[in-house]
């Protein structure tokens, strides 16, 4: 037998279940009715899918031919290009109907198909970073980044999103944490779970920041089509939600947030100022996570784009992870987004309205401003840790919510709720949560 470690340090994760997960599994095993306000799987959210169209799209006889193309089949990449060209009008809020995104032309040759945004991240991390290099990532945000970075031997350095009548990128913090090992800045547009978009002013400041330092932008846009302008920073008189008008004398405005945001959100896929990698996929765009279709769009200065694409193509060619049936189905699957986004937007709007209605009848907690996505954040009294509160809600109320620390909130006092839970279950669950918080 060889002495020493059997496994790599990069996989030395804490694999034991946390106390919250143990509590959830115990309550489920008891047979109790559990109200799940963490639902993220749209295929189990009671939505209608066009079964015939979806399954029929996977039966193309063209899939019998093996045509390995590193970037993905041209027909599929052309369909993704068409998605960017035709984004406005999809879903319930015309989120892309503006000069910056409506009619955007994305060359199919600048698109690389992947099986997931996680794989897209791994390609881009490998492209940009040597072992030990750094990427700046937002905090709070989705916890998957840590595992992706570990597997690519990349060091993540957080920069805070700060809340002042809406979420803001903290550019002074970016200035403080950037080093010679920094290779890029990750933005999530809109962020999960804060639901905050990168504003036009922030995009401009971010481009300047990265251009001066030779950094790339990595933009995760999986929720881009799910804008919620009706629930953003405008004042509301009938809820306990924290989205009053901004104080124009606030120093926050010096951080890059523009005062005149119109609720229109440009895609980073059209960003030409600096080398930019934009990630998205069918998981959220068409609510089809099981189809395993995602993509990376490369944009920016022409010479840098050409150099990046040459290397990305080699990385993709090394794996050739996309399968033929789903690639031939991409045009039809993207077409499904029009109806499924409408259903999801109706669900999210209904649950947000119900949440605000219930919040108006109590004083213990408040909802933070949300501009897009499928989640809402509650600010709650700090009488115990978020994990202890979430465990108590599971054990005593049979309601599952996520504690804020799952998403790297900087302090206790936050719960994260899914807005795609079936409406009746959401109403019952949020009622139980507020009863617990106000008892």
N, C-alpha and C positions, 0 to 999 in steps of 0.2 A: 504494500500500500504506500502511495505517495503521501508524505506529510504536507501540512499546510492547508490553505483555503481551497475549497472546491469551486466556489462561485466568485464572480467578480464583485468588486466593491460597489460598482454602479447599481447592482441589484440588491444591495443590503438595506432593503426597506423594512419598515415595521409592518409585518403581515398579519399580526393579530387583530381581530375585530375590535373596533372602539366600543365604548360603553353604550353609545347611542344606537349603533347598529344591533348590538346584542339585545337592547331593550325592545327595538322594533320587531326583531325576529321572535322574541318571546311572546309579545302580544299577538302577533299574527298566528303563532303556533297554538295559542289558546282558543282560537276560533272566534275571537271577538271581531265585530265589524270595525274595520280600520278605515279612517278617512285620510286618504293620502294627498296632502297638499304639497308634495314634492314631485309629482308626476312630470316626467320629461320625455316619455315615449309617446309620440303622437299616434302611433298605430294602436295604442290601447286607451285612447282618449275619447272613444265613442264618435269618431268622425266617419263620414261616408267617403269611401274610396271607390273609384270606377274600376271594379275588379276585372271586367272584360278588357278594358283598354290597357290596363297595367300588365296583366298576364299575357295578353296578346302581343304586346310590344316585345316580350322576351322570347317570342317564338320565331323570330326572323330566320329564314334559311341561310341568310348571309353569315350567320354565326358559325356555320359549318366550315367556313374557310378560316385558316389561321393566317392573319396578316399582322405580324408584330410591328407596331409603330410606337416608338418610345414615348412620344407625347400623348398617345391615344389616337384612336381612329379619327380621321379628319371629319367625318360626318358628325361625330359626337362633339368635337371641338367647335364645329360650326354652329351646332345647336346652343352651346354655351355662349358663343359670341352673340347669337341672336337673343339670348336671354338678356344680356347687357344692353343690347340695342332696344329691346322692347319692354324693359322693366316697368315703366309707368303703366298704370292701369291694372297691374296684378295685385291681388289682395284687396283689402278694404279701404285703403287710405291714400292710394296714388303716391306712395312715399317717394317715388323717383321722378315725379313730374316736375322737373326743373331743368334749367339750362345746363347744370353741371352733369346730370346723369341721363336725361332724356335724349335718346338717340346716340349714346356713347358708342363708338366703334372700337371693338377689341379684336385685333387681328388673331384669328385662330392659331397662328404660328406662335403667339405669345402665351398660349394656354397649354398647360401640362395637366393631364388627367391623373388623378390618384384615387385610391380606394377609400380614402377618408381625409378629413382635414388634419387628423393626427399624422397620417403619412405625409401629407403636404408639409406640415411643420417639420417633420424629420428631414425631408429633402432640403428645405430651406436652411435649417440649422446646420446640416452637413455642408451645404454650399458656402455658408458665410463664416463658419466658426471652426477654428482648431480646438483641440482639447484644452479646456480651461478658459477659453474666451467667454465673453459675457454678452448677455442680452438684457435690455431693460424691459420689465414687464409691469403692467398695472396691478395695483393692489387697492381695493379688493378685486378679485376676478376668479375665473374658473380654475379649480385646483389641478387640472390635468397637465398644465405646463411643467410642473415639477418633475413628473415622471418622464415626459418627453425629453426634457433637458438632461436628466440623469442618463438616459439611454444614449444620448448623443455627446456625453461628456462636456456639456455646456453649463456654465454657471449663470443662474438667473439672479438679477439684481432688481428688487422691486422699486417702483416709484409710486407715490400715493396719488389716488384720486381723492380729492377733498370735497366736502359737501357744504355748500352755502347757497341755499335756495336752488339747488341743482348741483350735479356733479361736475367737477372741473379737473382738468389735467394740471398737475402742480409742476410747472416748468422750472421754477427755482430748484426743486428737488432733483429734477433731471440733471440740471447743471452740476449739482453736488455729487451725484453718484456716477457720472460718466467717467471712464478711465481709458487708458491706452488699449485695454483689452476689450472694450465695448465694440460690438460689431453691428448692432441694430437696436431699434425700438419697436416693441410689440404694442399694437393698439387693438382693442376689440370694439367693433363699430356696428351696432351698439354693444356695450359691455354686458357680460353675464356675470353677476346678477343685477348690477345697478341700473341697467336699461338706459345708460347714457350714451349718446352719440358723440363722436368727435366733431365739434362744430367747425364751420368754415374758418373762423379765426384761429382755432387750435390747429387745424390742418396746416394753415399758412405758417404758424409759429413752429410747428413740428418740422415742416420741410426746411425752414431756415436753420433750425437746430441741427438737423441731420446733414444738411448740405455743408455746413461749416466744419463738421467733424468727419465727413466721409462715411456716415452711417446709413444703413438701409432701414426702410420702414417695412414691417410685417403686419399686415392688416387682416384681422379675422372678421369677416362680414357675413357669417352664417345667418344672423338675424336681421340683415339689412332691410329686408322687405316688410318687416313688422314694426313700422313706425306707429306711434301712439300720440299724435299731436294733441288730441283732445284731453290727454291726461298729463301734459308736460308742465311747463313752468307758469302757465297762466293761472290767475287766482280762481279759487272755487269757494263758494260760500256754504256748501252743504256737507263738508267732510273734514276729517282731521288729517288731511294730507299736507305734507310740507312742500308746497310749491307755490309760494307767494312770489310776486314780481321781484326781480333782483334790485338791490340797492346799487345805483349806478356810481355811487361814491366808494363802493367796496373795493379793496385792493385786489380782490379776486380777478377783476377785469384786466389787471396787468399780467395775468398768467397766460393769456391767450384766448380766453373765452370771448366771443364777439357779442356785442350788445344787441345786434339786430338780427338774430337768428330767426328764420321764417318757418322753421319746422321742416325744411327741405334738406335732405342728407345726401351729399355726393358720395359716390363709390370711389374708393382708392384705386380701383382698376383704371381710372382715367388720370391718375396722378403722374405727371411728367417731370416734376421738379427734382425728385431724387429717386434712386433705385428703390422700387416698391414691389412687394410680393403680396397679392391679395388672395385670400383663401375663402372658399365657400363650397357649397355642395348640396346635393339633393336631400340630405338629412333634415335640414330645416327649410330650404327653398321649396321643396315639394313634399315635405313631411314624410319622406321615404328613407329612413335611416338604414333599413335592411338592404337596400339596393347597393350600398357601398360605392357611391359615385361622388367624387369631390374634384376640385381643381385648384390650380395655382395660376394666377395671371401675373405676368411680369411687365412692369411699366417703368418709365423713367427716361433719362438721357439715352439716346440711341446706342452709343457705343457700349455703355454699361449693360444695357438690356441684352445686346447681342452676346457679350461675354458671359453673362449670367445664364442665358438660355442654352448656350453651347454646353456648359457644365451641367445644368439641370437635365438636359437631354441624356447625357451619359449616366447620371444617377438613375433616372427613370428607366433607361434601357437595361441597367444592371438588374432591375427587379421585374419589369414587365408585369406588374401586379394586376392590371385591369383585365377582366375577362370579356370575351367577344359578345355574348348575348346582351349583357347590360349596356355595353357601349352602343350597340345598334339600337337599343331601346331609349337612349338618352333623349332624342327629340320628343318622343311621346311622353316620357316621364316628366320632362320639363313642362310640357303642356298641361299636365295635371295640377301644376302649382296654382293655376288661376282659380280653380274651384276650392282647392284645399286651403289656400291662404285666406280666401273669403270666410270659410268656416272657422278657421283659427282666429281670425281677427274678430269675428262676432263673439266667439267664446271669450277671448281675452278682454274685449270691451265690456261684455256682460259681467264677468267676474270682477273687473276693476270697479265697475259701478256698484256692484253688490258690496264689495269691500269698503268703498267710501261711504256707502249708506250705513253700514254697520259701525264704521269708525265714528260717524257723526253722533252716535248715541252714547259714546263713552269718552273718557278722558285719559285713560292709562297709556295709550300708545298712538303712534302716528305713522302714516305711510310716507316714505320718501318719494320725491319726484321720480317719475319714470317716463322715458321718451320712446322706448321701443323694447322689443323682445317679448319673452313669455313669463317674466318673473316680476315680483314686487318685493320690496324690502320694507319691513316694519321696524320702526325704532320703538323699543320697549323699555320699561323701567329695569334698572340693573339691580335686582334684588338677589340675584345669583348668576352664575355663569350661563352663557347661552346654551351650553351643552346640558347643564342641569335643568334648565327650563324646558328644552326640547325633550329630554327624557321624561320629565314630569308630565308633559302634554301627552306623550305616548302612553305612559302607565296609567294616568288618571283620566284622560279624556279620549284615548285611542285615536289621537290625531297626530299625523306625522308632518313635521315642518323641519326645515334645515336650520341649524344654528349658524349664526354669522361667521363663526371662526372657520367653518368649512371653506369659506371663500376668502379667508385672510382679512376680515375686517379687523381694524387696528385695536378694537376694544369690544367688550361685551355690550349687549343692549340692542342686538339685531337678530331678526328672524327673516328667512327667505322663503317666499311662497311661490308655488307654480300657479300660473294663471290659465293653464290649459286643462286643469282638472274639470271633470264634468260639473256643470253649473250647480245642480242640486247638492252634490257632494261638497263642492267648494263652499257654498253658503252654510251648510251644516257644520263643516269643519271650522270655518273662520268664526262662526258663532261660538263654538266651543273654545277656541283659542282666546277670544276676547272675554268670555266668561271667566276663564282661568286667570287672565291678566287683571281683571277688574274685581276679583273675589277678595 
